[in-house]
Amino acid sequence: MSREALLITHTGRRDATVHAQTVARDLLAAGLRVRVLADEVGDLDVPGLVSVGAEEAADGVEIVFALGGDGTLLRAAELARPVRAPLLGINLGRVGFLAEAEFDDLDQAVRDVCDGAYTVEERLTLDVTVYRGGEVVARSWALNEATVEKGTRERMLEVLVEVDGRPLSRYGCDGVVCATPTGSTAYAFSAGGPVVWPGVEALLLVPVSAHALFSKPLVAAPTSTFAITVEPYASFAMLNCDGRRMVELDPGSRVVVERGELPVRVVRLRPQPFTDRLVKKFALPVDGWRGAPR
């Protein structure tokens, strides 16, 4: 049986295109069939690439390469998750917290994949359901976070937040972030939420600029369910999943967030302690202003 890989990149960026061409040639030279989305294959212009549509792009592949920033990896996750294909992120952007390797490690990463020298771990996701008048009107999912945000800048969002079917609090806010441990270093972190190690199974809820006496971030069990209801007298709001899938929420809409049925499977090459990744990505001053002890 032939080995196949799907290659996803941002062909609108010249550096990403050049790196993707190198990866494609190396994979082809190692005997792998390389798939590329039909609207990107012409930009890569590498002989031997297999053009595929988005619906069947990752079906049956051994691995999905995502070359770019976190946005590219999240786009690739949409294709990889339904068919449980392992996803390898190679950072060509700035922070790239979701990526497993940096572009300096590109050649070695490709060699490791060709040699089968990698492991796969599963990342918890969120399933999101939108109700209006008790009926389901939309479904989505998220790897990082699902947020309910105010629809207009000048109006505060008024919501009721429930956990496990019980009311927790009503407040006005700019939004509410429901995040996974993977997403704890993304929007939830910027909103004041805790950093959660990827190995922890938990769901996070982080209010954004809440006008309330109690507006602390919460960490709940992976079996918990969050519900955010846009108050009937409020203005419309927006549901945003990973910054890629959006649903307009009318007043009275109810958003239910729970652990996703399907995880995202991510490739690990040379696993390093999450603490080291945290320090590197955020450029944390390990020694602080006092400096290292003498």
C-alpha positions in Angstrom: 0.0 0.0 0.0 1.4 3.4 -1.0 2.0 6.1 1.6 0.1 9.3 1.1 0.4 12.8 2.6 -1.8 15.9 2.3 0.1 19.2 2.1 -1.7 22.4 3.3 -0.1 25.8 3.2 -0.8 29.5 2.5 0.1 29.8 -1.2 -0.6 33.6 -1.0 2.7 33.9 0.9 5.9 33.4 -1.1 8.0 32.0 1.7 5.3 29.5 2.6 5.0 28.4 -1.1 8.8 28.0 -1.4 9.0 25.8 1.8 5.9 23.8 0.7 7.6 23.1 -2.7 10.7 21.8 -0.8 8.6 19.5 1.4 6.6 18.2 -1.6 9.7 17.4 -3.5 11.3 15.6 -0.5 8.2 13.6 0.2 7.9 12.6 -3.5 11.5 11.6 -3.5 10.9 9.4 -0.5 8.2 7.5 -2.4 5.1 9.2 -0.8 2.2 10.3 -2.9 1.5 14.0 -2.1 -2.0 15.5 -2.3 -2.6 19.2 -2.6 -5.9 21.1 -2.7 -7.1 21.8 -6.2 -6.9 25.6 -5.8 -3.3 25.4 -4.5 -1.7 22.8 -6.7 -1.0 25.3 -9.5 0.7 27.7 -7.2 3.1 25.0 -6.0 3.9 23.9 -9.5 5.7 20.6 -8.5 5.4 17.7 -11.0 3.8 14.6 -9.5 1.4 16.3 -7.0 -2.1 14.9 -6.8 -4.9 17.5 -7.0 -7.8 16.8 -4.6 -11.0 18.5 -3.6 -11.5 19.6 0.0 -14.2 17.0 0.9 -11.9 14.0 0.2 -8.6 15.7 0.7 -7.4 13.8 3.9 -9.4 10.6 3.5 -6.9 7.7 3.8 -3.7 9.8 4.1 -1.0 8.8 6.6 -0.4 12.4 7.6 -1.4 16.0 7.0 1.3 18.6 6.8 0.3 22.2 7.7 3.0 24.8 6.8 2.2 28.2 8.1 0.9 29.9 11.3 -1.9 28.7 13.6 -4.5 29.8 11.1 -3.1 27.4 8.5 -3.0 24.6 11.1 -6.6 25.3 12.1 -7.7 25.2 8.4 -5.9 21.8 8.0 -7.6 20.5 11.2 -10.9 21.0 9.5 -9.8 18.5 6.8 -8.0 16.1 9.1 -10.4 15.7 12.0 -13.4 14.0 10.3 -11.2 11.2 9.0 -8.9 11.1 12.1 -5.8 11.8 10.0 -2.7 12.8 12.1 -1.8 16.5 11.7 1.8 17.9 11.7 2.1 21.7 12.1 5.3 23.4 11.0 5.5 27.0 12.0 6.2 29.6 9.4 4.6 32.4 11.3 5.4 34.2 14.5 4.1 32.4 17.6 2.8 29.2 16.1 1.8 27.6 19.4 0.0 24.8 17.7 2.9 23.8 15.6 5.2 20.9 16.4 8.2 22.1 14.5 9.8 25.4 13.3 10.9 26.0 9.8 14.5 25.6 10.9 13.6 22.0 11.6 11.8 21.5 8.3 14.3 19.0 6.7 14.5 16.9 9.8 10.8 16.9 10.3 10.3 15.6 6.8 13.0 12.9 7.3 11.3 11.8 10.6 7.9 11.5 8.8 9.5 9.5 5.9 11.2 7.2 8.5 8.0 6.8 10.5 9.8 8.3 13.5 6.8 10.0 15.1 4.0 9.4 17.6 0.4 10.7 17.6 -1.5 12.1 20.5 -5.2 13.2 20.7 -6.3 16.7 21.5 -9.7 17.4 23.1 -12.1 19.4 21.0 -15.4 21.2 21.6 -18.8 20.4 20.0 -21.1 23.4 19.8 -24.8 23.5 19.2 -27.0 26.6 18.8 -30.7 26.5 19.8 -33.4 29.0 18.9 -36.8 28.5 20.4 -35.7 25.0 21.6 -34.8 23.9 18.0 -31.3 23.2 16.8 -30.3 25.8 14.1 -26.6 25.3 13.9 -23.8 22.9 14.8 -20.0 23.5 14.8 -16.8 22.5 16.6 -13.5 24.0 17.8 -10.0 22.9 18.5 -9.0 26.1 20.3 -12.1 27.9 21.4 -15.8 28.8 20.8 -16.7 32.4 21.7 -20.0 34.2 22.1 -19.2 37.8 21.4 -21.2 41.0 21.2 -22.4 41.8 17.7 -22.0 45.6 17.9 -19.2 47.6 19.4 -21.4 50.1 21.2 -23.6 47.6 23.0 -22.7 45.3 25.9 -23.5 41.6 25.5 -26.0 40.4 28.1 -25.9 36.7 28.8 -26.9 33.9 31.2 -24.1 31.4 31.8 -25.0 27.8 33.0 -22.7 25.0 33.9 -24.0 21.4 33.9 -27.6 22.6 33.5 -27.5 24.9 36.5 -27.4 28.8 36.3 -24.1 30.3 37.3 -24.3 34.0 36.6 -25.9 36.7 34.5 -23.6 39.5 33.4 -22.9 42.1 30.7 -19.7 41.5 28.9 -17.8 41.8 25.6 -18.0 38.0 25.3 -17.5 34.6 26.8 -14.7 32.2 25.7 -15.1 28.4 26.0 -11.7 26.8 25.4 -9.9 23.6 25.4 -6.5 23.0 27.0 -5.0 23.4 23.5 -6.7 26.8 23.2 -5.8 27.9 26.7 -2.7 29.7 25.3 -4.8 31.5 22.6 -7.8 33.9 23.1 -8.5 32.5 26.5 -5.0 33.4 27.7 -5.4 36.9 26.3 -8.7 37.3 28.2 -7.0 36.4 31.5 -7.6 32.6 31.6 -5.1 30.1 32.9 -2.6 28.1 30.9 -3.6 24.5 31.0 -1.2 21.7 30.1 -2.3 19.8 27.0 -2.3 16.5 29.0 -5.1 17.8 31.3 -8.6 17.0 30.2 -10.7 20.0 31.1 -13.0 22.7 29.7 -12.4 26.4 30.3 -14.8 29.2 30.5 -13.4 32.8 30.5 -15.6 35.9 30.6 -14.3 38.9 28.6 -14.5 42.3 30.2 -17.5 41.2 32.3 -19.4 43.8 34.4 -20.0 41.6 37.4 -18.8 40.9 40.9 -17.9 37.4 40.0 -16.3 37.0 36.6 -13.4 34.7 37.2 -12.2 32.1 34.7 -13.4 28.6 35.4 -11.9 25.2 34.8 -14.5 22.4 34.6 -14.5 18.7 34.1 -14.2 17.3 30.6 -17.7 15.9 31.1 -19.2 19.3 31.9 -21.5 21.3 29.7 -21.5 25.1 29.3 -24.6 26.9 28.1 -24.6 30.6 27.2 -27.9 32.2 26.5 -28.1 35.6 24.8 -30.8 37.5 26.9 -34.0 38.1 25.0 -33.8 41.9 25.5 -30.2 42.0 24.3 -28.8 42.9 20.9 -27.7 40.2 18.5 -24.4 38.4 19.1 -21.9 36.2 17.2 -20.7 32.7 17.7 -17.1 32.3 16.5 -15.4 28.9 16.4 -11.6 29.0 16.1 -11.9 32.3 14.2 -13.1 30.3 11.1 -16.7 29.3 11.5 -19.3 32.0 12.6 -23.0 31.9 13.3 -25.1 35.0 14.0 -27.0 34.7 17.3 -30.4 36.4 17.6 -31.6 37.5 21.1 -32.8 34.4 23.0 -30.3 32.1 21.3 -28.7 29.4 23.4 -25.2 28.1 22.7 -24.3 24.7 24.3 -20.7 23.7 24.4 -19.4 20.3 25.4 -16.5 17.9 24.8 -16.2 17.1 21.1 -17.0 13.6 20.0 -14.0 13.6 17.6 -10.5 14.7 18.8 -7.8 16.2 16.6 -4.9 13.9 16.3 -1.6 15.7 16.3 1.9 14.4 15.4 4.7 14.6 17.9 8.3 14.3 16.6 10.6 14.9 19.5 8.3 15.6 22.4 9.6 18.3 24.8 8.3 19.4 28.1 5.4 21.8 27.8 7.1 24.1 30.2 10.0 24.5 27.7 7.5 25.2 24.9 5.8 27.8 27.0 9.0 29.6 27.9 10.2 29.6 24.2 6.9 30.7 22.6 6.2 33.5 25.1 9.9 34.4 25.5 9.4 34.2 29.3 12.1 35.8 31.4 13.1 32.7 33.4 15.7 34.6 35.5 13.4 37.5 36.0 14.6 41.0 36.8 16.8 39.8 39.6 18.9 37.6 37.2 20.3 34.1 37.9 21.7 33.4 41.3 25.5 33.6 41.5 
